[in-house]
Amino acid sequence: MSRNLIALLLVLVLLGTGYAWMNDWFRKPPIQIIAQVRPNRVSAIPRADEGVAVYPVSFALDGKYNLTSVKVLSVDDVKTNKYPEALWHLISDSNSIPTKSFLYGQKIPGMKPSVPRGHPQPLQPNTPYMLVIEAGKLQGKTNFFTKEVL
């Protein structure tokens, strides 16, 4: 092979790699999350310590993931603060059990509150929230609204 042919092949390989890198061919897709408000009879009874009761919110993932972080934030807080306060934040020190779905405030096996003895804060009705989850290097987020128990 001549030097010109080798140089041309090298340039083609570099251009092909750059094209694939720029179009995210090597990046894994984000975790897909479906948030649903689930009315049921048990949640229809508001607790005195929570104020206004809202229906439970469930989250379904597109597969089973070993979650390393689960965080719920207020969308208004995210827009106005550089470091928003999490209403619910769980972390995993070791391997968590593969999870496909969970409810807001539920204890997820293998995970613990980021703040010792921390509890999820009650959600307010008709308020936008954001769920951010991590499973190793994979991430996913979605927005959801709550509904007041009538």
MODELLER restraints for C-alpha pairs under 7 A, 6 or more apart:
rsr = mdl.restraints
at = mdl.atoms
rsr.add(forms.Gaussian(group=physical.xy_distance, feature=features.Distance(at['CA:30:A'], at['CA:138:A']), mean=6.22, stdev=0.5))
rsr.add(forms.Gaussian(group=physical.xy_distance, feature=features.Distance(at['CA:30:A'], at['CA:139:A']), mean=5.51, stdev=0.5))
rsr.add(forms.Gaussian(group=physical.xy_distance, feature=features.Distance(at['CA:30:A'], at['CA:140:A']), mean=5.25, stdev=0.5))
rsr.add(forms.Gaussian(group=physical.xy_distance, feature=features.Distance(at['CA:31:A'], at['CA:62:A']), mean=6.79, stdev=0.5))
rsr.add(forms.Gaussian(group=physical.xy_distance, feature=features.Distance(at['CA:31:A'], at['CA:138:A']), mean=6.74, stdev=0.5))
rsr.add(forms.Gaussian(group=physical.xy_distance, feature=features.Distance(at['CA:31:A'], at['CA:139:A']), mean=5.80, stdev=0.5))
rsr.add(forms.Gaussian(group=physical.xy_distance, feature=features.Distance(at['CA:31:A'], at['CA:140:A']), mean=4.48, stdev=0.5))
rsr.add(forms.Gaussian(group=physical.xy_distance, feature=features.Distance(at['CA:32:A'], at['CA:61:A']), mean=5.82, stdev=0.5))
rsr.add(forms.Gaussian(group=physical.xy_distance, feature=features.Distance(at['CA:32:A'], at['CA:62:A']), mean=5.43, stdev=0.5))
rsr.add(forms.Gaussian(group=physical.xy_distance, feature=features.Distance(at['CA:32:A'], at['CA:140:A']), mean=6.26, stdev=0.5))
rsr.add(forms.Gaussian(group=physical.xy_distance, feature=features.Distance(at['CA:33:A'], at['CA:59:A']), mean=6.53, stdev=0.5))
rsr.add(forms.Gaussian(group=physical.xy_distance, feature=features.Distance(at['CA:33:A'], at['CA:60:A']), mean=5.71, stdev=0.5))
rsr.add(forms.Gaussian(group=physical.xy_distance, feature=features.Distance(at['CA:33:A'], at['CA:61:A']), mean=4.76, stdev=0.5))
rsr.add(forms.Gaussian(group=physical.xy_distance, feature=features.Distance(at['CA:33:A'], at['CA:62:A']), mean=6.61, stdev=0.5))
rsr.add(forms.Gaussian(group=physical.xy_distance, feature=features.Distance(at['CA:33:A'], at['CA:140:A']), mean=7.00, stdev=0.5))
rsr.add(forms.Gaussian(group=physical.xy_distance, feature=features.Distance(at['CA:33:A'], at['CA:141:A']), mean=6.91, stdev=0.5))
rsr.add(forms.Gaussian(group=physical.xy_distance, feature=features.Distance(at['CA:33:A'], at['CA:142:A']), mean=6.39, stdev=0.5))
rsr.add(forms.Gaussian(group=physical.xy_distance, feature=features.Distance(at['CA:34:A'], at['CA:59:A']), mean=5.57, stdev=0.5))
rsr.add(forms.Gaussian(group=physical.xy_distance, feature=features.Distance(at['CA:34:A'], at['CA:60:A']), mean=5.12, stdev=0.5))
rsr.add(forms.Gaussian(group=physical.xy_distance, feature=features.Distance(at['CA:34:A'], at['CA:61:A']), mean=6.49, stdev=0.5))
rsr.add(forms.Gaussian(group=physical.xy_distance, feature=features.Distance(at['CA:35:A'], at['CA:57:A']), mean=6.74, stdev=0.5))
rsr.add(forms.Gaussian(group=physical.xy_distance, feature=features.Distance(at['CA:35:A'], at['CA:58:A']), mean=5.74, stdev=0.5))
rsr.add(forms.Gaussian(group=physical.xy_distance, feature=features.Distance(at['CA:35:A'], at['CA:59:A']), mean=4.58, stdev=0.5))
rsr.add(forms.Gaussian(group=physical.xy_distance, feature=features.Distance(at['CA:35:A'], at['CA:60:A']), mean=6.58, stdev=0.5))
rsr.add(forms.Gaussian(group=physical.xy_distance, feature=features.Distance(at['CA:35:A'], at['CA:144:A']), mean=6.25, stdev=0.5))
rsr.add(forms.Gaussian(group=physical.xy_distance, feature=features.Distance(at['CA:36:A'], at['CA:57:A']), mean=5.58, stdev=0.5))
rsr.add(forms.Gaussian(group=physical.xy_distance, feature=features.Distance(at['CA:36:A'], at['CA:58:A']), mean=5.28, stdev=0.5))
rsr.add(forms.Gaussian(group=physical.xy_distance, feature=features.Distance(at['CA:36:A'], at['CA:59:A']), mean=6.45, stdev=0.5))
rsr.add(forms.Gaussian(group=physical.xy_distance, feature=features.Distance(at['CA:37:A'], at['CA:55:A']), mean=6.20, stdev=0.5))
rsr.add(forms.Gaussian(group=physical.xy_distance, feature=features.Distance(at['CA:37:A'], at['CA:56:A']), mean=5.89, stdev=0.5))
rsr.add(forms.Gaussian(group=physical.xy_distance, feature=features.Distance(at['CA:37:A'], at['CA:57:A']), mean=4.50, stdev=0.5))
rsr.add(forms.Gaussian(group=physical.xy_distance, feature=features.Distance(at['CA:37:A'], at['CA:58:A']), mean=6.36, stdev=0.5))
rsr.add(forms.Gaussian(group=physical.xy_distance, feature=features.Distance(at['CA:37:A'], at['CA:146:A']), mean=6.83, stdev=0.5))
rsr.add(forms.Gaussian(group=physical.xy_distance, feature=features.Distance(at['CA:38:A'], at['CA:55:A']), mean=6.10, stdev=0.5))
rsr.add(forms.Gaussian(group=physical.xy_distance, feature=features.Distance(at['CA:38:A'], at['CA:56:A']), mean=5.52, stdev=0.5))
rsr.add(forms.Gaussian(group=physical.xy_distance, feature=features.Distance(at['CA:38:A'], at['CA:57:A']), mean=5.94, stdev=0.5))
rsr.add(forms.Gaussian(group=physical.xy_distance, feature=features.Distance(at['CA:38:A'], at['CA:58:A']), mean=6.83, stdev=0.5))
rsr.add(forms.Gaussian(group=physical.xy_distance, feature=features.Distance(at['CA:39:A'], at['CA:55:A']), mean=5.39, stdev=0.5))
rsr.add(forms.Gaussian(group=physical.xy_distance, feature=features.Distance(at['CA:39:A'], at['CA:56:A']), mean=6.75, stdev=0.5))
rsr.add(forms.Gaussian(group=physical.xy_distance, feature=features.Distance(at['CA:43:A'], at['CA:55:A']), mean=5.99, stdev=0.5))
rsr.add(forms.Gaussian(group=physical.xy_distance, feature=features.Distance(at['CA:43:A'], at['CA:56:A']), mean=6.87, stdev=0.5))
rsr.add(forms.Gaussian(group=physical.xy_distance, feature=features.Distance(at['CA:44:A'], at['CA:149:A']), mean=5.78, stdev=0.5))
rsr.add(forms.Gaussian(group=physical.xy_distance, feature=features.Distance(at['CA:46:A'], at['CA:52:A']), mean=6.60, stdev=0.5))
rsr.add(forms.Gaussian(group=physical.xy_distance, feature=features.Distance(at['CA:46:A'], at['CA:53:A']), mean=4.74, stdev=0.5))
rsr.add(forms.Gaussian(group=physical.xy_distance, feature=features.Distance(at['CA:47:A'], at['CA:53:A']), mean=6.96, stdev=0.5))
rsr.add(forms.Gaussian(group=physical.xy_distance, feature=features.Distance(at['CA:50:A'], at['CA:122:A']), mean=6.20, stdev=0.5))
rsr.add(forms.Gaussian(group=physical.xy_distance, feature=features.Distance(at['CA:53:A'], at['CA:148:A']), mean=5.99, stdev=0.5))
rsr.add(forms.Gaussian(group=physical.xy_distance, feature=features.Distance(at['CA:53:A'], at['CA:149:A']), mean=5.69, stdev=0.5))
rsr.add(forms.Gaussian(group=physical.xy_distance, feature=features.Distance(at['CA:54:A'], at['CA:123:A']), mean=6.93, stdev=0.5))
rsr.add(forms.Gaussian(group=physical.xy_distance, feature=features.Distance(at['CA:54:A'], at['CA:124:A']), mean=6.96, stdev=0.5))
rsr.add(forms.Gaussian(group=physical.xy_distance, feature=features.Distance(at['CA:54:A'], at['CA:125:A']), mean=5.87, stdev=0.5))
rsr.add(forms.Gaussian(group=physical.xy_distance, feature=features.Distance(at['CA:54:A'], at['CA:146:A']), mean=6.45, stdev=0.5))
rsr.add(forms.Gaussian(group=physical.xy_distance, feature=features.Distance(at['CA:54:A'], at['CA:147:A']), mean=5.46, stdev=0.5))
rsr.add(forms.Gaussian(group=physical.xy_distance, feature=features.Distance(at['CA:54:A'], at['CA:148:A']), mean=4.34, stdev=0.5))
rsr.add(forms.Gaussian(group=physical.xy_distance, feature=features.Distance(at['CA:54:A'], at['CA:149:A']), mean=5.10, stdev=0.5))
rsr.add(forms.Gaussian(group=physical.xy_distance, feature=features.Distance(at['CA:55:A'], at['CA:146:A']), mean=6.95, stdev=0.5))
rsr.add(forms.Gaussian(group=physical.xy_distance, feature=features.Distance(at['CA:55:A'], at['CA:147:A']), mean=5.95, stdev=0.5))
rsr.add(forms.Gaussian(group=physical.xy_distance, feature=features.Distance(at['CA:55:A'], at['CA:148:A']), mean=6.35, stdev=0.5))
rsr.add(forms.Gaussian(group=physical.xy_distance, feature=features.Distance(at['CA:55:A'], at['CA:149:A']), mean=5.85, stdev=0.5))
rsr.add(forms.Gaussian(group=physical.xy_distance, feature=features.Distance(at['CA:56:A'], at['CA:104:A']), mean=6.86, stdev=0.5))
rsr.add(forms.Gaussian(group=physical.xy_distance, feature=features.Distance(at['CA:57:A'], at['CA:103:A']), mean=5.80, stdev=0.5))
rsr.add(forms.Gaussian(group=physical.xy_distance, feature=features.Distance(at['CA:57:A'], at['CA:104:A']), mean=5.68, stdev=0.5))
rsr.add(forms.Gaussian(group=physical.xy_distance, feature=features.Distance(at['CA:58:A'], at['CA:102:A']), mean=5.81, stdev=0.5))
rsr.add(forms.Gaussian(group=physical.xy_distance, feature=features.Distance(at['CA:58:A'], at['CA:103:A']), mean=4.31, stdev=0.5))
rsr.add(forms.Gaussian(group=physical.xy_distance, feature=features.Distance(at['CA:58:A'], at['CA:104:A']), mean=6.31, stdev=0.5))
rsr.add(forms.Gaussian(group=physical.xy_distance, feature=features.Distance(at['CA:59:A'], at['CA:101:A']), mean=5.45, stdev=0.5))
rsr.add(forms.Gaussian(group=physical.xy_distance, feature=features.Distance(at['CA:59:A'], at['CA:102:A']), mean=5.47, stdev=0.5))
rsr.add(forms.Gaussian(group=physical.xy_distance, feature=features.Distance(at['CA:59:A'], at['CA:103:A']), mean=6.11, stdev=0.5))
rsr.add(forms.Gaussian(group=physical.xy_distance, feature=features.Distance(at['CA:60:A'], at['CA:100:A']), mean=6.01, stdev=0.5))
rsr.add(forms.Gaussian(group=physical.xy_distance, feature=features.Distance(at['CA:60:A'], at['CA:101:A']), mean=4.33, stdev=0.5))
rsr.add(forms.Gaussian(group=physical.xy_distance, feature=features.Distance(at['CA:60:A'], at['CA:102:A']), mean=6.82, stdev=0.5))
rsr.add(forms.Gaussian(group=physical.xy_distance, feature=features.Distance(at['CA:61:A'], at['CA:100:A']), mean=5.17, stdev=0.5))
rsr.add(forms.Gaussian(group=physical.xy_distance, feature=features.Distance(at['CA:61:A'], at['CA:101:A']), mean=5.92, stdev=0.5))
rsr.add(forms.Gaussian(group=physical.xy_distance, feature=features.Distance(at['CA:63:A'], at['CA:100:A']), mean=5.68, stdev=0.5))
rsr.add(forms.Gaussian(group=physical.xy_distance, feature=features.Distance(at['CA:64:A'], at['CA:98:A']), mean=5.15, stdev=0.5))
rsr.add(forms.Gaussian(group=physical.xy_distance, feature=features.Distance(at['CA:64:A'], at['CA:99:A']), mean=4.91, stdev=0.5))
rsr.add(forms.Gaussian(group=physical.xy_distance, feature=features.Distance(at['CA:64:A'], at['CA:100:A']), mean=4.52, stdev=0.5))
rsr.add(forms.Gaussian(group=physical.xy_distance, feature=features.Distance(at['CA:65:A'], at['CA:98:A']), mean=4.76, stdev=0.5))
rsr.add(forms.Gaussian(group=physical.xy_distance, feature=features.Distance(at['CA:65:A'], at['CA:99:A']), mean=5.27, stdev=0.5))
rsr.add(forms.Gaussian(group=physical.xy_distance, feature=features.Distance(at['CA:65:A'], at['CA:100:A']), mean=6.61, stdev=0.5))
rsr.add(forms.Gaussian(group=physical.xy_distance, feature=features.Distance(at['CA:65:A'], at['CA:135:A']), mean=6.24, stdev=0.5))
rsr.add(forms.Gaussian(group=physical.xy_distance, feature=features.Distance(at['CA:66:A'], at['CA:95:A']), mean=6.73, stdev=0.5))
rsr.add(forms.Gaussian(group=physical.xy_distance, feature=features.Distance(at['CA:66:A'], at['CA:96:A']), mean=5.27, stdev=0.5))
rsr.add(forms.Gaussian(group=physical.xy_distance, feature=features.Distance(at['CA:66:A'], at['CA:97:A']), mean=5.80, stdev=0.5))
rsr.add(forms.Gaussian(group=physical.xy_distance, feature=features.Distance(at['CA:66:A'], at['CA:98:A']), mean=4.49, stdev=0.5))
rsr.add(forms.Gaussian(group=physical.xy_distance, feature=features.Distance(at['CA:66:A'], at['CA:99:A']), mean=6.35, stdev=0.5))
rsr.add(forms.Gaussian(group=physical.xy_distance, feature=features.Distance(at['CA:66:A'], at['CA:135:A']), mean=5.61, stdev=0.5))
rsr.add(forms.Gaussian(group=physical.xy_distance, feature=features.Distance(at['CA:67:A'], at['CA:96:A']), mean=6.17, stdev=0.5))
rsr.add(forms.Gaussian(group=physical.xy_distance, feature=features.Distance(at['CA:67:A'], at['CA:134:A']), mean=5.85, stdev=0.5))
rsr.add(forms.Gaussian(group=physical.xy_distance, feature=features.Distance(at['CA:67:A'], at['CA:135:A']), mean=4.29, stdev=0.5))
rsr.add(forms.Gaussian(group=physical.xy_distance, feature=features.Distance(at['CA:68:A'], at['CA:91:A']), mean=5.46, stdev=0.5))
rsr.add(forms.Gaussian(group=physical.xy_distance, feature=features.Distance(at['CA:68:A'], at['CA:92:A']), mean=4.81, stdev=0.5))
rsr.add(forms.Gaussian(group=physical.xy_distance, feature=features.Distance(at['CA:68:A'], at['CA:134:A']), mean=5.53, stdev=0.5))
rsr.add(forms.Gaussian(group=physical.xy_distance, feature=features.Distance(at['CA:68:A'], at['CA:135:A']), mean=5.04, stdev=0.5))
rsr.add(forms.Gaussian(group=physical.xy_distance, feature=features.Distance(at['CA:68:A'], at['CA:136:A']), mean=6.20, stdev=0.5))
rsr.add(forms.Gaussian(group=physical.xy_distance, feature=features.Distance(at['CA:69:A'], at['CA:90:A']), mean=5.61, stdev=0.5))
rsr.add(forms.Gaussian(group=physical.xy_distance, feature=features.Distance(at['CA:69:A'], at['CA:91:A']), mean=4.49, stdev=0.5))
rsr.add(forms.Gaussian(group=physical.xy_distance, feature=features.Distance(at['CA:69:A'], at['CA:92:A']), mean=6.49, stdev=0.5))
rsr.add(forms.Gaussian(group=physical.xy_distance, feature=features.Distance(at['CA:69:A'], at['CA:133:A']), mean=5.48, stdev=0.5))
rsr.add(forms.Gaussian(group=physical.xy_distance, feature=features.Distance(at['CA:69:A'], at['CA:134:A']), mean=5.02, stdev=0.5))
rsr.add(forms.Gaussian(group=physical.xy_distance, feature=features.Distance(at['CA:69:A'], at['CA:135:A']), mean=6.93, stdev=0.5))
rsr.add(forms.Gaussian(group=physical.xy_distance, feature=features.Distance(at['CA:70:A'], at['CA:89:A']), mean=5.55, stdev=0.5))
rsr.add(forms.Gaussian(group=physical.xy_distance, feature=features.Distance(at['CA:70:A'], at['CA:90:A']), mean=5.07, stdev=0.5))
rsr.add(forms.Gaussian(group=physical.xy_distance, feature=features.Distance(at['CA:70:A'], at['CA:91:A']), mean=6.55, stdev=0.5))
rsr.add(forms.Gaussian(group=physical.xy_distance, feature=features.Distance(at['CA:70:A'], at['CA:132:A']), mean=6.04, stdev=0.5))
rsr.add(forms.Gaussian(group=physical.xy_distance, feature=features.Distance(at['CA:70:A'], at['CA:133:A']), mean=4.57, stdev=0.5))
rsr.add(forms.Gaussian(group=physical.xy_distance, feature=features.Distance(at['CA:70:A'], at['CA:134:A']), mean=6.67, stdev=0.5))
rsr.add(forms.Gaussian(group=physical.xy_distance, feature=features.Distance(at['CA:71:A'], at['CA:86:A']), mean=6.26, stdev=0.5))
rsr.add(forms.Gaussian(group=physical.xy_distance, feature=features.Distance(at['CA:71:A'], at['CA:88:A']), mean=5.55, stdev=0.5))
rsr.add(forms.Gaussian(group=physical.xy_distance, feature=features.Distance(at['CA:71:A'], at['CA:89:A']), mean=4.36, stdev=0.5))
rsr.add(forms.Gaussian(group=physical.xy_distance, feature=features.Distance(at['CA:71:A'], at['CA:90:A']), mean=6.49, stdev=0.5))
rsr.add(forms.Gaussian(group=physical.xy_distance, feature=features.Distance(at['CA:71:A'], at['CA:131:A']), mean=5.78, stdev=0.5))
rsr.add(forms.Gaussian(group=physical.xy_distance, feature=features.Distance(at['CA:71:A'], at['CA:132:A']), mean=5.19, stdev=0.5))
rsr.add(forms.Gaussian(group=physical.xy_distance, feature=features.Distance(at['CA:71:A'], at['CA:133:A']), mean=6.28, stdev=0.5))
rsr.add(forms.Gaussian(group=physical.xy_distance, feature=features.Distance(at['CA:72:A'], at['CA:86:A']), mean=5.69, stdev=0.5))
rsr.add(forms.Gaussian(group=physical.xy_distance, feature=features.Distance(at['CA:72:A'], at['CA:87:A']), mean=5.57, stdev=0.5))
rsr.add(forms.Gaussian(group=physical.xy_distance, feature=features.Distance(at['CA:72:A'], at['CA:88:A']), mean=5.21, stdev=0.5))
rsr.add(forms.Gaussian(group=physical.xy_distance, feature=features.Distance(at['CA:72:A'], at['CA:89:A']), mean=6.57, stdev=0.5))
rsr.add(forms.Gaussian(group=physical.xy_distance, feature=features.Distance(at['CA:72:A'], at['CA:129:A']), mean=6.81, stdev=0.5))
rsr.add(forms.Gaussian(group=physical.xy_distance, feature=features.Distance(at['CA:72:A'], at['CA:130:A']), mean=5.59, stdev=0.5))
rsr.add(forms.Gaussian(group=physical.xy_distance, feature=features.Distance(at['CA:72:A'], at['CA:131:A']), mean=4.56, stdev=0.5))
rsr.add(forms.Gaussian(group=physical.xy_distance, feature=features.Distance(at['CA:72:A'], at['CA:132:A']), mean=6.36, stdev=0.5))
rsr.add(forms.Gaussian(group=physical.xy_distance, feature=features.Distance(at['CA:73:A'], at['CA:85:A']), mean=6.73, stdev=0.5))
rsr.add(forms.Gaussian(group=physical.xy_distance, feature=features.Distance(at['CA:73:A'], at['CA:86:A']), mean=4.93, stdev=0.5))
rsr.add(forms.Gaussian(group=physical.xy_distance, feature=features.Distance(at['CA:73:A'], at['CA:87:A']), mean=5.74, stdev=0.5))
rsr.add(forms.Gaussian(group=physical.xy_distance, feature=features.Distance(at['CA:73:A'], at['CA:129:A']), mean=5.70, stdev=0.5))
rsr.add(forms.Gaussian(group=physical.xy_distance, feature=features.Distance(at['CA:73:A'], at['CA:130:A']), mean=5.17, stdev=0.5))
rsr.add(forms.Gaussian(group=physical.xy_distance, feature=features.Distance(at['CA:73:A'], at['CA:131:A']), mean=6.54, stdev=0.5))
rsr.add(forms.Gaussian(group=physical.xy_distance, feature=features.Distance(at['CA:74:A'], at['CA:128:A']), mean=6.46, stdev=0.5))
rsr.add(forms.Gaussian(group=physical.xy_distance, feature=features.Distance(at['CA:74:A'], at['CA:129:A']), mean=4.51, stdev=0.5))
rsr.add(forms.Gaussian(group=physical.xy_distance, feature=features.Distance(at['CA:74:A'], at['CA:130:A']), mean=6.14, stdev=0.5))
rsr.add(forms.Gaussian(group=physical.xy_distance, feature=features.Distance(at['CA:75:A'], at['CA:128:A']), mean=5.70, stdev=0.5))
rsr.add(forms.Gaussian(group=physical.xy_distance, feature=features.Distance(at['CA:75:A'], at['CA:129:A']), mean=5.04, stdev=0.5))
rsr.add(forms.Gaussian(group=physical.xy_distance, feature=features.Distance(at['CA:75:A'], at['CA:130:A']), mean=5.90, stdev=0.5))
rsr.add(forms.Gaussian(group=physical.xy_distance, feature=features.Distance(at['CA:77:A'], at['CA:84:A']), mean=5.58, stdev=0.5))
rsr.add(forms.Gaussian(group=physical.xy_distance, feature=features.Distance(at['CA:78:A'], at['CA:84:A']), mean=5.47, stdev=0.5))
rsr.add(forms.Gaussian(group=physical.xy_distance, feature=features.Distance(at['CA:87:A'], at['CA:120:A']), mean=5.90, stdev=0.5))
rsr.add(forms.Gaussian(group=physical.xy_distance, feature=features.Distance(at['CA:87:A'], at['CA:121:A']), mean=5.24, stdev=0.5))
rsr.add(forms.Gaussian(group=physical.xy_distance, feature=features.Distance(at['CA:88:A'], at['CA:120:A']), mean=4.59, stdev=0.5))
rsr.add(forms.Gaussian(group=physical.xy_distance, feature=features.Distance(at['CA:88:A'], at['CA:121:A']), mean=6.47, stdev=0.5))
rsr.add(forms.Gaussian(group=physical.xy_distance, feature=features.Distance(at['CA:89:A'], at['CA:113:A']), mean=5.86, stdev=0.5))
rsr.add(forms.Gaussian(group=physical.xy_distance, feature=features.Distance(at['CA:89:A'], at['CA:114:A']), mean=5.82, stdev=0.5))
rsr.add(forms.Gaussian(group=physical.xy_distance, feature=features.Distance(at['CA:90:A'], at['CA:111:A']), mean=6.02, stdev=0.5))
rsr.add(forms.Gaussian(group=physical.xy_distance, feature=features.Distance(at['CA:90:A'], at['CA:112:A']), mean=5.26, stdev=0.5))
rsr.add(forms.Gaussian(group=physical.xy_distance, feature=features.Distance(at['CA:90:A'], at['CA:113:A']), mean=4.38, stdev=0.5))
rsr.add(forms.Gaussian(group=physical.xy_distance, feature=features.Distance(at['CA:90:A'], at['CA:114:A']), mean=5.38, stdev=0.5))
rsr.add(forms.Gaussian(group=physical.xy_distance, feature=features.Distance(at['CA:91:A'], at['CA:111:A']), mean=5.38, stdev=0.5))
rsr.add(forms.Gaussian(group=physical.xy_distance, feature=features.Distance(at['CA:91:A'], at['CA:112:A']), mean=5.56, stdev=0.5))
rsr.add(forms.Gaussian(group=physical.xy_distance, feature=features.Distance(at['CA:91:A'], at['CA:113:A']), mean=6.17, stdev=0.5))
rsr.add(forms.Gaussian(group=physical.xy_distance, feature=features.Distance(at['CA:91:A'], at['CA:114:A']), mean=5.68, stdev=0.5))
rsr.add(forms.Gaussian(group=physical.xy_distance, feature=features.Distance(at['CA:92:A'], at['CA:110:A']), mean=6.28, stdev=0.5))
rsr.add(forms.Gaussian(group=physical.xy_distance, feature=features.Distance(at['CA:92:A'], at['CA:111:A']), mean=4.53, stdev=0.5))
rsr.add(forms.Gaussian(group=physical.xy_distance, feature=features.Distance(at['CA:92:A'], at['CA:112:A']), mean=6.34, stdev=0.5))
rsr.add(forms.Gaussian(group=physical.xy_distance, feature=features.Distance(at['CA:95:A'], at['CA:110:A']), mean=6.59, stdev=0.5))
rsr.add(forms.Gaussian(group=physical.xy_distance, feature=features.Distance(at['CA:96:A'], at['CA:109:A']), mean=6.38, stdev=0.5))
rsr.add(forms.Gaussian(group=physical.xy_distance, feature=features.Distance(at['CA:96:A'], at['CA:110:A']), mean=4.11, stdev=0.5))
rsr.add(forms.Gaussian(group=physical.xy_distance, feature=features.Distance(at['CA:96:A'], at['CA:111:A']), mean=6.18, stdev=0.5))
rsr.add(forms.Gaussian(group=physical.xy_distance, feature=features.Distance(at['CA:97:A'], at['CA:109:A']), mean=6.00, stdev=0.5))
rsr.add(forms.Gaussian(group=physical.xy_distance, feature=features.Distance(at['CA:97:A'], at['CA:110:A']), mean=5.91, stdev=0.5))
rsr.add(forms.Gaussian(group=physical.xy_distance, feature=features.Distance(at['CA:105:A'], at['CA:120:A']), mean=5.49, stdev=0.5))
rsr.add(forms.Gaussian(group=physical.xy_distance, feature=features.Distance(at['CA:124:A'], at['CA:146:A']), mean=6.99, stdev=0.5))
rsr.add(forms.Gaussian(group=physical.xy_distance, feature=features.Distance(at['CA:125:A'], at['CA:146:A']), mean=5.13, stdev=0.5))
rsr.add(forms.Gaussian(group=physical.xy_distance, feature=features.Distance(at['CA:125:A'], at['CA:147:A']), mean=5.00, stdev=0.5))
rsr.add(forms.Gaussian(group=physical.xy_distance, feature=features.Distance(at['CA:125:A'], at['CA:148:A']), mean=4.87, stdev=0.5))
rsr.add(forms.Gaussian(group=physical.xy_distance, feature=features.Distance(at['CA:126:A'], at['CA:145:A']), mean=5.91, stdev=0.5))
rsr.add(forms.Gaussian(group=physical.xy_distance, feature=features.Distance(at['CA:126:A'], at['CA:146:A']), mean=5.10, stdev=0.5))
rsr.add(forms.Gaussian(group=physical.xy_distance, feature=features.Distance(at['CA:126:A'], at['CA:147:A']), mean=5.44, stdev=0.5))
rsr.add(forms.Gaussian(group=physical.xy_distance, feature=features.Distance(at['CA:127:A'], at['CA:145:A']), mean=5.56, stdev=0.5))
rsr.add(forms.Gaussian(group=physical.xy_distance, feature=features.Distance(at['CA:127:A'], at['CA:146:A']), mean=5.98, stdev=0.5))
rsr.add(forms.Gaussian(group=physical.xy_distance, feature=features.Distance(at['CA:128:A'], at['CA:143:A']), mean=6.76, stdev=0.5))
rsr.add(forms.Gaussian(group=physical.xy_distance, feature=features.Distance(at['CA:128:A'], at['CA:144:A']), mean=5.73, stdev=0.5))
rsr.add(forms.Gaussian(group=physical.xy_distance, feature=features.Distance(at['CA:128:A'], at['CA:145:A']), mean=4.68, stdev=0.5))
rsr.add(forms.Gaussian(group=physical.xy_distance, feature=features.Distance(at['CA:129:A'], at['CA:143:A']), mean=5.55, stdev=0.5))
rsr.add(forms.Gaussian(group=physical.xy_distance, feature=features.Distance(at['CA:129:A'], at['CA:144:A']), mean=5.35, stdev=0.5))
rsr.add(forms.Gaussian(group=physical.xy_distance, feature=features.Distance(at['CA:129:A'], at['CA:145:A']), mean=6.18, stdev=0.5))
rsr.add(forms.Gaussian(group=physical.xy_distance, feature=features.Distance(at['CA:130:A'], at['CA:141:A']), mean=6.88, stdev=0.5))
rsr.add(forms.Gaussian(group=physical.xy_distance, feature=features.Distance(at['CA:130:A'], at['CA:142:A']), mean=5.65, stdev=0.5))
rsr.add(forms.Gaussian(group=physical.xy_distance, feature=features.Distance(at['CA:130:A'], at['CA:143:A']), mean=4.32, stdev=0.5))
rsr.add(forms.Gaussian(group=physical.xy_distance, feature=features.Distance(at['CA:130:A'], at['CA:144:A']), mean=6.26, stdev=0.5))
rsr.add(forms.Gaussian(group=physical.xy_distance, feature=features.Distance(at['CA:131:A'], at['CA:141:A']), mean=5.36, stdev=0.5))
rsr.add(forms.Gaussian(group=physical.xy_distance, feature=features.Distance(at['CA:131:A'], at['CA:142:A']), mean=5.42, stdev=0.5))
rsr.add(forms.Gaussian(group=physical.xy_distance, feature=features.Distance(at['CA:131:A'], at['CA:143:A']), mean=6.29, stdev=0.5))
rsr.add(forms.Gaussian(group=physical.xy_distance, feature=features.Distance(at['CA:132:A'], at['CA:140:A']), mean=5.89, stdev=0.5))
rsr.add(forms.Gaussian(group=physical.xy_distance, feature=features.Distance(at['CA:132:A'], at['CA:141:A']), mean=4.36, stdev=0.5))
rsr.add(forms.Gaussian(group=physical.xy_distance, feature=features.Distance(at['CA:132:A'], at['CA:142:A']), mean=6.86, stdev=0.5))
rsr.add(forms.Gaussian(group=physical.xy_distance, feature=features.Distance(at['CA:133:A'], at['CA:139:A']), mean=5.75, stdev=0.5))
rsr.add(forms.Gaussian(group=physical.xy_distance, feature=features.Distance(at['CA:133:A'], at['CA:140:A']), mean=5.37, stdev=0.5))
rsr.add(forms.Gaussian(group=physical.xy_distance, feature=features.Distance(at['CA:133:A'], at['CA:141:A']), mean=6.24, stdev=0.5))
rsr.add(forms.Gaussian(group=physical.xy_distance, feature=features.Distance(at['CA:134:A'], at['CA:140:A']), mean=6.53, stdev=0.5))
